[in-house]
């Protein structure tokens, strides 16, 4: 139920592919995938996570790719060629 309320308030399912340098081998990159409901286009949850990463983790960030998709959207009306008789 919490996810539904979150989505109704404009939050979208957001996925970030984070590339970072391995602490022991800085020439090598590793991928981390982060996924959470976030509010586009400012992405406060992602920014909070990236700030935590920079503050607490050793792997230096290289790049972040973000995709966001609304889960709940207005429906598209579809009309069918049918005739019903109600009695």
C-alpha positions in Angstrom: 0.0 0.0 0.0 2.9 2.4 0.7 4.2 1.9 -2.8 0.8 2.8 -4.3 0.6 6.0 -2.2 4.1 6.9 -3.2 3.3 6.5 -6.8 0.1 8.5 -6.5 2.2 11.3 -5.2 4.3 11.4 -8.3 7.2 9.1 -7.5 8.4 6.9 -10.3 10.4 3.7 -10.3 14.0 4.8 -10.9 16.9 2.7 -11.9 20.5 3.9 -11.8 23.5 2.1 -13.3 26.5 3.3 -11.3 30.0 2.8 -12.6 32.7 3.2 -10.1 36.5 2.6 -9.8 37.6 -0.4 -7.8 39.4 0.9 -4.7 42.3 -1.6 -5.0 42.5 -1.4 -8.8 41.4 2.1 -9.9 41.9 1.4 -13.6 39.0 -1.1 -13.4 35.4 -0.2 -13.3 32.6 -2.1 -11.5 28.8 -1.7 -12.0 26.3 -1.3 -9.3 22.5 -1.1 -10.0 20.4 0.9 -7.7 16.6 0.9 -7.8 14.0 2.9 -5.8 11.0 5.0 -6.1 12.1 8.6 -6.7 10.7 11.9 -7.8 11.9 13.0 -11.3 13.6 15.1 -12.5 15.3 16.2 -9.2 15.8 12.6 -7.9 16.2 13.4 -4.2 16.6 9.7 -3.1 19.3 9.0 -5.7 21.2 12.2 -4.8 21.0 11.2 -1.1 22.3 7.7 -2.0 25.2 9.2 -4.1 26.1 11.6 -1.3 26.3 8.6 1.0 28.4 6.7 -1.5 30.9 9.6 -1.8 31.0 10.1 2.0 31.2 6.5 3.2 32.5 4.2 0.4 36.0 3.9 -1.1 35.1 3.3 -4.8 35.3 6.7 -6.6 32.3 7.3 -8.8 32.9 7.3 -12.6 29.4 7.8 -14.0 25.7 7.3 -13.3 23.0 6.5 -15.9 19.4 7.0 -14.8 16.2 5.7 -16.2 12.8 6.5 -14.7 9.3 5.2 -15.5 5.9 6.0 -14.2 4.1 2.8 -13.1 0.7 4.3 -12.7 -0.4 6.3 -15.8 -3.7 7.4 -17.2 -5.3 4.6 -19.2 -5.8 4.9 -22.9 -9.5 4.4 -23.8 -10.1 1.6 -26.2 -13.3 1.2 -28.1 -14.6 -2.1 -29.3 -16.9 -2.9 -32.1 -19.7 -4.6 -30.1 -23.3 -4.1 -29.5 -25.0 -5.3 -26.2 -28.6 -5.4 -25.3 -29.4 -4.9 -21.7 -32.8 -6.2 -20.5 
